[in-house]
Amino acid sequence: MSPGSLLVWPRRYRPEILPLLSAAHGNLKLTLYPDAYPIRYSDVVTPSPPDAHVKSITKEEFAWTRFGVPLDWLSSLDEIPAKNALQDAFGDRYLYRHNLVYAGVRDAAIGFGYRFSAEDTPLWRDYQAFGVATLNRILFGGIVPYLDTGTSFLRLVKEAPGATLPLSFIAANVKSNHAFHESAHCVAHSVMRSFEGELRSIATDPTSAVLETVLAEAFANTVEVLGSVFRNQEAADKLFYQLNSYYFPLQKRDDLMRRAAEELGAGTRFILLFLSHLEANLSTENPSDAVCERVAEAGGCPARSAGLSRDITEAGFELNIGFRENTNPYYFGLFGHRPGYDALVKSCWLSREDNRRFARMLAGMFWKAAGEL
Ligand SMILES: [Zn+2]
């Protein structure tokens, strides 16, 4: 492909949209490549700047921020029914079909008796208004609320046939669903019901209720990171994951997770990442040497892979700092558990051998529940 030209729409897909794209992208020359896969970043070449005033952007930035994607094409990616998928949450059916971690957590949540609802109820309204305060009602009520973004998107497609929008614009303007994250809490909650005795014996009041919630949060963070590395159709993966998760695909994290699976195996990768998130949820600092060492030791990481284990711990500590500094302490404070949270933060919980043994065993159960990925 020569500089100055731009992809690329497969001939089998609606050549009539080319004039629309031409209009949207001004002086770019558009070329049809008969067998091109729709909107793979590798198919997009940004033009050489015609003069110094034009900012050059990478092909990935171009594809994400400027390239208009037909809305009906996006919608068609998400229209194939799948068992346990939510037909009216935009991107959910696509993710359920193509993302094994996403599907594994959904199946586990449904297996434990949870169901998902976009019905307008007091819980659904409270969740939309102030979601974090509704976690206990979700766990004990058995219903995970979500927003029927897919229905809204479909109405838009019908209203504006042939319309295109950049993926970044859609990601920024369609409301995200977090049924994936919430259902991970439900799975963790259900798994831990079998270990109530052990939980009480290793953490006495007031820390036991906090510990259970933090363990579940670490599980939710872990499956969201692991789910972010799945690729089927890159542009769709990136958009739909962002619309259904707190995380988004990142090349650096993909590379690390793949390396970890190859070198350590998926089970050890999961345990290390889970323990890293457990530590991150109890800290507002970057991970110290002591934290990295106790994660590696508790996770059973071989000494030769200490560097990799440290990288995984640092990835776990990329957990949103606002969440670590504010959401966690205020959440526990809201329900009268602030002293327990503060005590757990101070305790360096993983430094005790019996706690490490319990965390390792629980991580193994969580890993199994999510499909051993
Ligand atoms: Zn959470």
Residues whose N, C-alpha, C, O or C-beta is under 5 A from the ligand:
A	BS01	ZN	E217 A220
